[in-house]
Amino acid sequence: MNMIEQLNISPVKLLTDKSENFGQPADRFVSQMKLNDFHAQPQGFLNGGATLAFCEITSGMASNQLLTDGFFAVGQTVNANHLQPKKAEGIVNAYGQLLRKGRHTHVWEIRVTDESEQLIAQVTVVNAIVPKK
């Protein structure tokens, strides 16, 4: 079982500002993570490390969908502000916005919300773009 399966992360869906315009490059993504005891810290709340892993994994998946063959994304920097505690049950959503799509880095800003869209965390992920060898 890989980390994506262990964390119960749904596939990343890339979005554009104008989804009906097929010529627009994707610059946003959404994903969900179903929570259970695996995601909990000892007091039963969502573990901050699970939130960080969720954001790094989903931003990496999104970056990889934007890249051409011969390159892939790896997490370089993750910075988070945990804003609201959440019990480790139900789901959390990740809404990612691509802030910078460079040749060597992608910078994503991710809003993590609960079922009622209350902001749980704000996370910034920098992915390094590296060549496949």
Order of alpha helices (4+ residues) and beta strands (2+ residues): alpha-beta-beta-alpha-beta-beta-beta-beta
